[in-house]
Structures are given as structure tokens and as C-alpha cells.
Amino acid sequence: MNKGGLSQVVTTVLIILIVLAAIVILWLSLRNSLQDSVNSIGTERFTVKIDIVDDTISYSGCNVELDVQRPAGSGEIAFLRFVLTSSSGETQVIDHPPDGFVLGQFQELETLHVMFECDLPDLETISVYPVFANNNIGDNSDTANFPYIPQCSDGFDNDGDESIDYPADAGCYSPEDDDERKAFDINLASPGNGVNYQVSEDSPDLLLEFNVNPGDYDSDLSLESVINMWYNLTKPDGTVVSHIISLDDLSEPNQGSGLNLNQLEGVMIEQEGAYDINVSVQHENGDISVSQTNSFVVEFSEIVIQAPVEGGFYALIDSIALSFTIDDFTPTSCWYTLDDGDDISLASCDEGQNNYLIVVPEGSYTLKLFSKDSNQETINADVNFVANMCPADLNGDDAINTNDLNDILNNWGICEDINNCPGDVNGDGFVDGFDLDLVIQFWTGNGNCTNPQNPFPQ
């Protein structure tokens, strides 16, 4: 054999052996790395899925609750990763449970109830991912929408006024209101909070007074920005009534901002007891603002006129008596009018009995008596009477005597013409005992109405 040829064969074999050895060594080295990579990637990321159970999501103030379910698919989950997204596009990542699952917890086909807190308002969507022991995040996620919750129910201070939701936030008209901002700032002045009102049962309505100022987003307030106004009154029996307030009663002041209730309306009162009231004003964009709620108490008071009596006839010499009582009312002033004329003040008046002498001209009158208290509430009463120098002088001789008595006796009975009925002293259409009583009461005898003499025997 040629030694040169043998040497070349041996060299080739040695090279092949060396290459094979190198391949084996390289494979052994790469095998461990590949195994580590396979172990690192894991098959569970492709096989494990988490589903959000429909209609189980709820939240308030970013206290979130929901149920998640794990379908079939092998793999050990270390924890769940939730990704929250708000309506403004902000996101927050929350891992649950914070310390991870206990080994063997949350296996295939199990359902888990989850609760956690977040920091985002106006939540819109939530996604869930499984995370494994090697911190690999699964590819199979589930996403669901949060249920719609209005701002006035979501547990957040959306307008930054340190008040949260209805009814604490003055910008919230109801739990369904979706804007915590106030369109208007309303100050309800009357009825006043904590005030005890004493009013007449015949005219019990209270003064309604408030003003409207710009709210959180309307710097230029005008009459055109208001489309509705009403007050809500809770009565002593718990029923609530609403009463529309006329927009014609609003006015813009000459100076300063705000709208004033120009022609003050009345709050309709039907019974005694404790009431609550607030005023609502609706902005042209539909938002409704509510004033503070004032609580007040109503007690019915009474003023009773004892003299003059209703339908009475009074012989007018110098003055006539005005006597009355005031019940359940603390007056600060009293006055009266005759036939809706000028106010005539009384020197003083008190709760209980009051007696005065008043001067009135000769004639027929409606006397209206008024009393006001420190809350500017007024009670009143009225009476009709006749003041006459000779109230039973039927024949006009300035005396009341047998001539007038004969007129009564001769015309006794029903008047044929009420406007021309001799003997009908009180004008009631009858000549009867009432007319006879008046003749006897004002009898002047031989004198006249100015200087009566020989009064009728008693």
C-alpha cells in the first residue's frame, strides 16, 4: 500500500471524528439551553384561558367586583392580571391576588369571585390575563365592558368640590344625573331653615324667595339660560308635591351677577306640621340644579274680631269699640283698613285679648284687621258693620221713637221690594224682631240721636 495514500485516509477519518465530536459537544451544550427556553416559554400560555362571567361586573368608587371562570386547559397559574381602561383612555394594571395563588388554587373549570380597589373614574373596560410561575403572561385574555354608572352614583368626586354623589353633591339632582357640576348656584332665602311660622288658616301661604347665580360652567348667566323652575315641598304626612314657578318672575339685576325672583310667589300650605322645601332650576342644556333644603314648621294662628259684630248697627256718637283676640301668634304690629283704604295703625297689640276705641265716619264698612310677627307673616280677619248717627231712624227726623216703632208694626212681614221697604232697619228683606230690637236698642225718646233722652224702658 502506498504510505502517502494511507496517511491521507487517516487524516480524513480523524477530521471526520473531530467534527462529529464537536457536533456532539455543541448539541449537548445547546440541548440544555433549548430545554430551558422551552421550559421558559411553556405550553400553558397557549392552553390556559380565563373568561369573565357575564353580568357579574360591578363597581362603586372603583371598588370592583366580578367573577372569572377557568375553562379546561392544563397549567399552573401564579396570579391573574387585570387591565382597567377608563373612558378617557387611562389604564391601570392590577395583579390579583397580590401575593399570588396558593399552589393548586384556581384549577380547571373553577369560578373565582374577585374584589379589588382601583384609582380610575369612569371605568369603561376590563381585561384579564393568566400569569404563570415563570412570569409568562398567557396569550388568551378576555375583555368586558363595565356597566354604565352615572357620575352621581359612581363613588367619585368628579367635579372636585369635595362632595361625592347624590345627595351629598349639590350638583346632583338624582342618582341618575351624569354630571356632578352645578349649572346654577341657588340660594333659597324663604321659607327659612329652622323657622317656626305662625299663619292664618284662611291664608296660610308662605313667601317664596330665592336667587340664582352662575354655577360651575356658566360664567355668563342670563334669563335665556333658564328653561324651567319649580319647588318641591315635603308635607307633614310625607307626601311630596311640586309646583311650577313662572319664568316671568325672574329678573336680571342692574348690577352684579345672578337672577332674582322678582315677583315673590307663595308656598301653598294646607296643614300644620313640619315641612321640607327646595327649589330646582333647569339649564337650557338640560342639567338641573337644586338649592339647599330648608326645614320649617307651620302652626295655624287666628285673629277673632269680637266687636264690631258681623252685620252690626252702631249708633255713631264719638267712637265704636274694636275688640279682638290673637291666638297662637306673637304680633309685632297690628293695623286695620276700612273698605280697603289706608292702613290705620294700632298703638300696640299682644297675643290674647285686645280692646280699642276707633273713630269711623258715618256709613257702611268692611273692616279688615291685620297682625304681623317677626317673620313678616301676617294673619287677618274682617267684619261688615254699619255706623250711623241714627241707625234705626226710619222716618229721618233725627230721633228714634214711636214714629219709627209704628213704621215697623205697620210694615211687619216680608218686603215686597227690598230696595224700598219701610221698617226694614237692617236691610235683610224682612220687617221682624231684629228690626224691632234695633229700634229699642237705639231709642232716643223725646231727645234726638245726638242727645238721647228718656231711653226705652228696660
C-alpha positions in Angstrom: 0.0 0.0 0.0 1.1 3.5 -0.8 2.1 5.2 2.5 1.1 8.5 1.2 -2.4 7.3 0.3 -2.8 5.7 3.8 -1.8 8.8 5.5 -4.4 10.9 3.6 -7.2 8.4 4.6 -6.2 8.5 8.2 -6.2 12.3 8.1 -9.7 12.4 6.6 -11.0 9.9 9.2 -9.5 12.0 12.0 -11.1 15.2 10.7 -14.5 13.5 10.5 -14.2 12.2 14.1 -13.2 15.6 15.3 -16.2 17.2 13.5 -18.5 14.6 14.9 -17.1 15.1 18.4 -17.6 18.9 18.0 -21.2 18.4 16.9 -21.9 16.1 19.9 -20.4 18.6 22.3 -22.3 21.5 20.7 -25.6 19.6 20.9 -25.1 18.7 24.5 -24.5 22.3 25.2 -27.5 23.6 23.2 -29.8 21.0 24.4 -29.9 22.3 28.0 -30.4 25.9 26.7 -33.2 24.8 24.4 -34.8 22.9 27.2 -34.6 26.0 29.4 -36.1 28.0 26.7 -39.0 25.6 26.2 -39.5 25.5 29.9 -39.4 29.3 29.9 -41.9 29.6 27.1 -44.2 26.9 28.5 -47.2 25.5 26.7 -49.6 26.8 29.2 -49.6 30.3 27.8 -51.3 28.8 24.7 -53.6 26.4 26.5 -54.8 28.3 29.6 -57.7 30.8 29.2 -59.6 33.0 31.7 -63.2 34.1 31.0 -65.1 37.0 32.6 -68.5 35.8 33.7 -71.2 37.9 32.0 -73.3 40.3 34.2 -71.1 39.9 37.3 -69.1 43.2 37.0 -70.0 45.9 39.4 -68.1 48.9 40.9 -68.6 51.9 43.1 -65.8 54.4 43.7 -63.5 51.9 41.9 -64.3 49.1 44.3 -64.5 46.4 41.6 -66.2 43.0 41.9 -66.6 40.3 39.3 -66.5 36.6 38.7 -63.9 34.9 36.4 -64.0 31.3 35.2 -61.2 29.0 34.1 -62.1 26.6 31.2 -60.3 23.3 30.6 -56.6 23.6 29.9 -53.6 22.4 31.9 -51.1 24.7 33.6 -50.3 26.2 37.0 -51.5 29.9 37.3 -49.5 32.1 39.6 -51.9 35.1 39.6 -54.3 37.0 37.4 -53.5 40.3 35.7 -56.4 42.8 35.3 -56.1 45.8 32.9 -58.6 48.6 33.5 -59.3 51.3 31.0 -61.3 54.5 31.6 -63.4 56.4 29.2 -60.6 58.9 28.8 -58.2 56.2 27.8 -56.2 55.9 31.1 -55.2 52.4 32.1 -54.3 50.7 35.3 -52.8 47.2 35.9 -53.8 45.2 39.0 -52.5 41.8 39.9 -54.7 39.5 41.9 -54.2 38.1 44.4 -51.4 40.4 45.4 -49.4 37.5 46.9 -50.3 35.0 44.2 -52.3 31.9 44.3 -51.6 29.1 46.7 -50.2 26.0 44.8 -53.2 24.2 43.3 -55.6 27.1 43.7 -57.9 28.1 40.8 -57.8 24.9 38.8 -59.6 24.0 35.6 -63.4 24.6 35.4 -63.4 26.6 38.7 -65.1 30.0 39.1 -63.5 32.7 41.3 -65.1 35.8 42.8 -62.6 38.7 42.7 -62.6 42.0 44.6 -60.1 44.8 44.4 -59.7 48.6 44.5 -58.5 50.9 41.7 -57.8 54.6 41.1 -59.6 55.4 37.9 -63.0 57.1 37.5 -65.4 56.4 34.6 -64.3 52.8 34.0 -65.1 51.5 30.6 -63.4 48.1 30.0 -61.6 45.4 32.0 -59.3 42.6 30.6 -57.9 39.6 32.4 -54.8 37.6 31.6 -53.4 34.4 33.3 -49.8 34.8 34.6 -47.7 31.8 35.3 -44.9 30.9 37.7 -42.2 32.0 35.3 -43.9 35.4 34.9 -45.1 34.5 31.4 -48.4 36.1 30.5 -50.9 33.9 28.7 -52.0 34.8 25.2 -55.6 34.0 25.9 -57.3 37.1 27.5 -61.0 38.1 27.9 -62.3 41.7 27.8 -65.7 43.0 29.0 -67.4 46.4 29.4 -68.2 47.9 32.8 -71.9 48.7 33.3 -72.8 52.3 32.8 -72.9 54.2 36.1 -73.8 58.0 36.2 -71.4 60.4 37.8 -73.8 61.0 40.7 -73.7 57.3 41.6 -70.1 56.2 40.8 -68.5 56.9 44.2 -66.1 59.6 42.8 -65.8 63.3 43.4 -66.0 64.1 39.6 -66.2 67.9 39.9 -63.6 68.3 42.7 -65.9 70.0 45.2 -65.2 67.5 48.0 -68.7 66.1 47.8 -69.5 62.7 46.3 -72.6 61.6 44.5 -76.3 62.3 45.2 -77.5 63.6 47.6 -74.2 65.0 49.1 -73.1 66.8 45.9 -75.2 69.9 45.3 -74.7 69.4 41.5 -76.5 66.1 41.6 -80.3 66.3 41.0 -80.7 62.5 41.4 -78.6 59.3 41.4 -79.1 59.1 37.6 -77.6 62.5 37.0 -74.4 62.1 34.9 -72.8 65.5 35.7 -71.8 66.4 39.2 -71.2 70.0 38.2 -73.8 72.6 39.1 -75.4 74.6 36.3 -76.6 77.1 38.9 -75.9 78.1 42.4 -79.3 78.6 44.1 -79.8 80.3 47.4 -83.2 79.7 49.0 -83.9 82.5 51.4 -87.6 81.9 52.3 -89.1 79.8 53.7 -86.2 80.0 56.1 -84.4 76.9 57.5 -85.4 76.2 61.1 -88.1 78.9 61.2 -91.5 78.4 63.0 -94.2 80.1 61.0 -97.5 81.1 62.6 -100.0 81.8 59.8 -103.7 82.3 59.4 -105.6 79.1 58.4 -107.6 81.2 55.9 -104.5 82.5 54.1 -101.6 80.2 55.1 -99.3 80.5 52.0 -95.7 81.5 52.8 -93.3 83.8 51.0 -91.0 82.0 48.4 -87.8 83.9 47.8 -84.6 82.8 46.2 -81.8 83.9 43.8 -79.9 82.1 41.1 -76.2 82.6 40.5 -73.7 81.1 37.9 -72.7 77.5 38.6 -69.6 75.5 37.7 -69.7 76.0 33.9 -71.8 79.0 33.1 -70.0 82.3 33.8 -72.4 84.4 31.8 -75.8 83.8 33.3 -78.9 85.1 31.5 -82.6 84.7 31.6 -82.4 82.7 28.4 -80.2 80.0 30.1 -83.2 79.0 32.4 -85.9 76.9 30.9 -87.8 75.6 33.9 -88.2 76.3 37.7 -90.2 74.5 40.4 -90.2 73.9 44.1 -90.5 70.5 45.8 -92.4 70.5 49.1 -92.5 67.6 51.5 -95.6 67.9 53.6 -96.0 66.7 57.2 -97.7 63.5 56.1 -94.6 62.7 53.9 -96.1 63.3 50.5 -94.1 65.4 48.1 -95.7 68.0 45.8 -94.0 70.0 43.0 -95.2 73.4 41.9 -94.1 75.2 38.7 -92.6 78.7 39.2 -93.3 81.2 36.4 -90.2 82.2 34.5 -91.8 85.6 34.2 -90.9 86.1 37.9 -87.2 86.1 37.2 -85.3 89.3 36.6 -81.8 90.4 35.9 -80.4 92.9 38.4 -79.0 96.2 37.2 -75.6 95.5 38.9 -73.9 92.3 39.9 -74.4 88.7 38.8 -77.3 86.3 39.3 -81.0 86.3 38.7 -83.6 87.3 41.3 -87.1 86.1 41.8 -88.8 89.4 41.2 -92.4 88.8 42.0 -92.4 86.7 45.1 -94.6 83.6 44.9 -96.4 81.8 47.7 -95.7 78.3 49.0 -99.0 76.6 49.3 -99.7 75.3 52.8 -102.6 73.0 53.6 -101.9 71.7 57.1 -99.9 72.3 60.3 -96.7 70.5 60.9 -93.1 70.1 59.7 -92.2 70.8 56.0 -89.1 70.5 53.8 -88.6 72.6 50.7 -86.0 73.0 47.9 -86.0 74.8 44.6 -85.0 73.3 41.2 -83.8 75.2 38.2 -83.2 73.6 34.8 -80.5 74.9 32.5 -81.0 75.1 28.7 -78.7 72.2 28.2 -81.0 70.0 30.4 -78.9 69.9 33.6 -80.9 70.5 36.8 -79.6 72.3 39.9 -81.2 72.1 43.3 -81.0 74.6 46.1 -80.3 73.6 49.7 -83.3 72.0 51.5 -84.8 74.2 54.2 -86.9 72.7 57.0 -89.6 74.7 58.7 -92.7 74.3 60.9 -96.2 75.8 60.3 -98.7 76.5 63.0 -102.1 77.9 62.3 -102.9 81.1 64.2 -106.1 83.0 64.5 -107.4 86.6 64.9 -111.0 86.8 66.1 -112.9 90.1 65.9 -115.4 90.3 68.8 -116.6 93.9 68.1 -117.9 95.2 65.9 -120.0 92.1 65.2 -120.8 90.9 61.7 -123.8 92.8 60.3 -124.0 95.0 63.4 -125.6 98.5 63.6 -123.8 101.0 65.7 -125.0 104.4 66.9 -122.2 106.7 66.0 -121.6 109.4 68.6 -117.8 109.6 69.3 -116.3 106.2 68.5 -117.1 102.5 68.4 -115.4 99.6 70.1 -112.8 97.4 68.3 -112.2 94.2 70.3 -110.3 91.1 69.2 -108.2 88.2 70.4 -105.0 86.8 68.8 -104.3 83.1 69.3 -101.0 81.1 68.7 -99.3 84.2 67.3 -96.8 86.7 68.6 -97.6 90.0 67.0 -95.1 92.8 66.4 -97.7 95.2 64.9 -101.4 95.5 64.2 -103.5 97.7 61.8 -106.8 97.9 60.1 -108.4 99.2 57.0 -111.9 100.4 56.2 -113.2 99.4 52.8 -109.6 98.6 51.7 -108.5 102.2 52.3 -105.3 103.4 54.0 -103.7 101.3 56.8 -104.6 102.7 60.2 -102.1 101.5 62.8 -103.0 100.5 66.4 -100.7 101.7 69.1 -99.9 98.1 70.3 -101.2 94.6 70.2 -100.5 91.4 72.1 -101.3 87.7 72.0 -104.7 87.3 73.7 -107.3 90.0 74.3 -107.0 93.5 72.7 -109.5 96.4 73.2 -109.6 99.7 71.4 -112.0 102.6 70.6 -111.8 103.7 66.9 -113.4 106.7 65.2 -115.2 106.0 61.9 -117.3 108.2 59.7 -120.9 107.5 59.3 -121.5 104.7 56.7 -121.4 101.0 55.9 -118.0 99.4 56.2 -115.9 96.3 55.7 -113.2 96.5 58.4 -110.1 94.3 57.8 -107.8 93.7 60.8 -104.2 92.6 60.3 -101.4 91.4 62.6 -97.7 90.7 61.6 -95.0 88.8 63.5 -91.2 89.0 63.5 -91.1 86.5 60.5 -93.1 89.0 58.4 -96.0 86.6 58.4 -99.5 88.2 58.6 -102.8 87.0 59.9 -106.1 88.8 59.3 -109.8 88.8 59.8 -112.7 91.0 58.6 -116.2 92.1 59.6 -119.0 94.1 58.0 -121.0 96.7 60.0 -122.9 100.0 59.8 -122.0 103.1 61.7 -124.9 105.6 61.8 -125.9 108.6 63.9 -129.4 107.2 63.9 -129.2 103.6 62.8 -132.9 103.0 63.4 -134.3 106.4 62.3 -136.7 105.2 59.7 -138.5 108.5 59.0 -135.4 110.7 59.1 -136.4 113.0 61.9 -133.1 112.5 63.8 -134.8 110.6 66.5 -135.7 107.0 67.2 -139.1 107.0 68.9 -142.7 105.9 68.5 -142.8 107.1 64.9 -140.2 104.5 63.9 -141.9 101.9 66.1 -145.1 102.5 64.1 -143.3 102.1 60.8 -142.1 98.6 61.9 -145.5 97.5 63.2 -147.3 98.8 60.1 -144.9 97.0 57.6 -144.4 93.8 59.5 -143.5 90.8 57.3 -141.7 90.1 54.0 -140.6 93.1 52.0 -142.3 93.3 48.6 -139.4 95.4 47.3 -136.1 95.0 49.3 -134.9 98.3 48.0 -138.0 100.2 49.2 -139.2 98.5 52.4 -140.1 100.9 55.2 -139.4 99.4 58.6 -136.5 97.1 57.4 -133.8 98.6 59.6 -131.1 96.0 58.9 -131.9 95.6 55.2 -132.4 91.9 55.3 -135.7 91.9 53.3 -137.8 91.3 56.4 -139.5 93.6 58.9 -139.3 91.5 62.0 -138.0 91.2 65.5 -134.4 92.0 64.5 -135.6 95.5 63.3 -137.6 95.9 66.5 -134.6 95.1 68.6 -132.6 97.8 66.9 -135.3 100.4 67.5 -135.4 99.5 71.2 -131.5 99.4 71.4 -131.1 102.9 70.0 -134.3 104.6 71.4 -133.9 108.3 71.9 -137.2 109.0 73.3 -138.0 112.8 73.5 -134.5 113.7 72.5 -132.6 113.1 69.3 -129.7 110.9 68.2 -127.1 113.4 69.3 -128.6 113.9 72.8 -130.9 110.9 73.6 -133.3 111.3 76.5 -135.8 109.1 78.3 -134.3 105.8 76.9 -136.7 103.0 76.3 -137.7 101.2 79.5 -135.5 98.1 80.1 
